[in-house]
Amino acid sequence: MIKSNLMNSHFFILTAPRSGSTVLTRTLDQHPEIFCAGELFHPGDEIYHAEWHFPFWGTKKKKGISRKFFSITNYVNGYLFAVNHIKRFYAAREQNKKIRGFKLMIAHVKDFPTVWNYMRQNNFKVIILTRRNTFREALSSFRARQTGVFHGAGIDIKDGFIHFSTADQVKQTAALHFAGQTGLVLVAIDGRNFGDRLVFEPSRGGALFPHLYADLPLSAVLWEAPLSLDDAGLHIFPELAP
């Protein structure tokens, strides 16, 4: 049921990948008074209500100079035309629906700052949808940076050890447990530093996975690398030594 103070309102869903936002978007769109589109500012054009997809310049590449050129040119594109696109979206009236909204990914706030500023300055209603424990994981990482010691994420604390994957296992781990997530960082650890506190135990499919039964000092980190996504939503990994 829609309360009267929401009628004739505009809104957007601010969210992250794998948060259930697709289900929410389509459920809202089924309401007779609500028109709700998907990610208007996704670089791919296969979105819910694709007729409102923002017209990007060119095609996003997986990596290299072409990918950087795409990002730079469409930052300019967004700066010049994104707000007008939003105005046209909210001014339209498909099926005489009075309430209109769309999904805005957190990553798109950085890519389209004029959109974010316009939404904020005009007091649009916002639905914030995040994954369970997202804040807790961010807080855990922040504490690690401050103290120099990582005590584990929520699942690590629950299981009593910090979950690791080997170079041969990490891509499948990312695909199974972190699919589509932005903002991930790959961290390399030299397991020889931990002696018998690092135990290889059966896990997924019976394969042996490294489990650390201790806190992780950040001094043990060999290197770290951000993991971006390709057009298929898969993480792009650096070359990994076995």
C-alpha positions in Angstrom: 0.0 0.0 0.0 1.3 3.5 -0.9 0.8 6.2 1.7 -0.7 9.5 0.5 2.5 11.4 1.2 4.4 9.3 -1.4 1.9 10.0 -4.2 3.3 12.0 -7.2 6.8 11.5 -5.8 10.1 10.8 -7.5 12.6 8.4 -5.9 15.8 6.4 -6.6 17.2 3.2 -5.2 20.8 3.7 -4.1 22.4 0.2 -3.9 25.3 -2.1 -4.5 25.6 -5.4 -6.5 24.0 -8.6 -5.1 21.8 -6.7 -2.7 18.4 -7.8 -4.0 17.8 -4.6 -5.9 16.7 -6.3 -9.1 13.9 -8.0 -7.3 12.9 -4.8 -5.6 13.0 -2.8 -8.9 10.8 -5.2 -10.7 8.4 -5.6 -7.8 7.9 -1.9 -7.5 7.4 -1.6 -11.2 4.4 -4.1 -11.0 2.5 -1.6 -8.8 -0.2 0.2 -10.8 1.0 3.6 -9.5 4.8 3.1 -9.8 7.2 3.1 -12.8 10.6 1.8 -11.7 13.5 1.3 -14.2 16.8 -0.4 -13.7 20.4 1.0 -13.9 20.0 3.9 -16.2 23.7 4.6 -16.0 25.1 1.1 -16.5 27.5 0.9 -19.4 25.8 -2.1 -20.9 22.4 -1.6 -22.5 20.6 -4.8 -21.1 18.8 -3.1 -18.3 15.2 -3.2 -17.0 13.3 -0.6 -19.1 16.1 -0.3 -21.6 14.3 2.5 -23.4 15.6 4.8 -20.6 19.2 3.7 -20.8 21.6 6.7 -20.8 23.2 6.9 -24.3 26.9 6.2 -23.7 29.6 7.2 -26.2 31.3 4.1 -27.6 31.5 0.6 -26.2 33.2 -0.3 -22.9 36.2 -2.5 -23.3 37.5 -5.0 -20.8 40.9 -3.3 -20.2 43.7 -1.2 -21.6 43.7 2.3 -23.2 40.3 1.8 -24.8 38.7 1.2 -21.5 40.3 4.3 -20.0 39.2 6.4 -23.1 35.7 5.1 -22.7 35.6 6.1 -19.0 37.0 9.6 -19.7 34.8 10.4 -22.6 31.7 9.2 -20.8 32.6 11.2 -17.7 32.4 14.2 -20.0 29.2 12.9 -21.6 27.6 12.5 -18.2 28.7 15.9 -17.1 27.0 17.5 -20.1 23.9 15.4 -20.6 23.1 13.1 -17.6 21.0 15.6 -15.7 18.8 16.4 -18.7 18.4 12.6 -19.2 17.1 12.4 -15.6 14.8 15.3 -16.1 13.2 13.7 -19.2 12.9 10.4 -17.3 11.0 12.0 -14.4 8.8 14.1 -16.7 7.6 11.1 -18.7 4.3 9.4 -17.8 4.2 5.8 -19.1 0.9 4.1 -18.4 -0.1 7.2 -16.4 1.9 6.0 -13.4 2.4 8.9 -11.0 5.5 7.7 -9.1 8.8 7.2 -10.9 12.2 5.9 -9.9 15.3 4.1 -11.0 18.3 2.2 -9.6 21.5 4.1 -9.0 24.5 2.0 -8.2 27.0 3.4 -5.6 29.8 3.0 -8.2 27.8 5.3 -10.6 27.9 8.2 -8.1 31.6 8.6 -8.8 31.2 8.2 -12.6 28.2 10.6 -12.8 28.7 13.2 -10.0 26.2 15.7 -11.6 23.4 13.1 -11.3 24.2 12.6 -7.6 24.3 16.4 -7.0 21.0 16.9 -8.8 19.2 14.2 -6.9 20.5 15.4 -3.6 19.8 19.1 -4.2 16.2 18.4 -5.3 15.3 16.3 -2.3 14.4 13.1 -4.2 13.3 10.3 -1.9 15.9 7.6 -1.7 15.7 3.9 -0.9 19.1 2.7 0.4 19.6 -1.0 -0.1 22.8 -2.7 1.0 23.9 -6.3 1.5 23.8 -7.7 5.0 27.0 -7.0 7.0 28.3 -4.5 4.4 28.9 -1.9 7.0 30.4 -4.4 9.4 32.9 -5.5 6.8 33.9 -2.0 6.0 34.3 -1.2 9.7 36.5 -4.3 10.1 38.8 -3.2 7.2 39.0 0.3 8.7 40.0 -1.0 12.1 42.7 -3.2 10.4 44.2 -0.1 8.7 44.2 1.8 12.0 45.7 -1.0 14.2 47.8 -2.9 11.6 46.0 -6.1 12.4 43.1 -7.7 10.6 40.9 -9.8 13.0 38.7 -11.2 10.3 35.4 -10.5 8.5 32.1 -11.6 9.9 32.3 -15.1 8.5 35.9 -15.5 9.7 34.9 -14.6 13.3 32.0 -16.9 13.1 34.1 -19.9 11.8 37.1 -19.2 14.1 39.6 -18.7 11.3 40.4 -16.3 8.4 39.5 -17.8 5.0 42.1 -17.7 2.3 42.3 -19.1 -1.2 45.4 -20.1 -3.2 46.2 -18.5 -6.5 44.5 -21.4 -8.3 41.4 -21.1 -6.2 40.8 -17.4 -5.8 39.0 -16.8 -9.1 36.4 -19.4 -8.4 36.0 -18.1 -4.9 35.3 -14.6 -6.3 32.8 -15.9 -8.8 30.9 -18.0 -6.2 30.9 -15.6 -3.2 31.5 -12.1 -4.6 30.0 -12.1 -8.0 29.3 -8.6 -9.4 30.7 -6.8 -6.3 32.6 -3.6 -6.8 35.3 -2.2 -4.6 37.0 -5.5 -3.9 40.7 -5.7 -3.3 42.9 -8.8 -3.9 45.5 -9.2 -1.1 48.5 -11.5 -1.5 49.9 -13.2 1.7 53.1 -15.2 2.1 51.7 -18.3 4.0 55.2 -19.3 5.1 55.1 -16.6 7.8 52.5 -18.4 9.8 53.9 -21.8 10.5 51.3 -24.3 11.9 48.8 -21.5 12.4 48.0 -21.8 8.7 46.2 -25.1 8.1 45.0 -26.6 4.8 41.6 -28.1 5.4 38.9 -29.7 3.1 36.3 -27.2 1.9 34.6 -26.6 -1.4 34.3 -29.8 -3.3 36.7 -31.5 -0.9 39.6 -29.3 -2.1 42.1 -28.1 0.6 41.9 -24.4 1.4 44.2 -22.4 3.6 42.7 -21.3 6.9 44.5 -19.0 9.3 43.9 -19.7 13.0 45.3 -16.3 14.1 45.0 -12.6 13.4 46.5 -11.3 10.3 49.2 -8.6 10.7 49.1 -6.2 7.7 52.9 -6.4 7.6 52.4 -9.9 6.1 50.7 -8.5 3.0 53.0 -8.8 0.0 50.8 -6.7 -2.3 47.3 -5.7 -3.0 45.4 -4.9 -6.2 41.9 -3.6 -6.8 39.5 -5.9 -8.8 37.5 -4.2 -11.4 34.7 -5.8 -13.4 34.5 -6.6 -17.1 31.4 -6.2 -19.2 30.1 -9.6 -18.1 30.4 -8.6 -14.5 33.4 -10.8 -13.8 36.4 -9.7 -11.9 39.6 -8.9 -13.8 42.5 -10.5 -12.0 46.2 -9.7 -12.4 48.6 -12.4 -13.4 49.0 -14.7 -10.4 52.0 -16.9 -9.6 51.0 -20.4 -8.6 
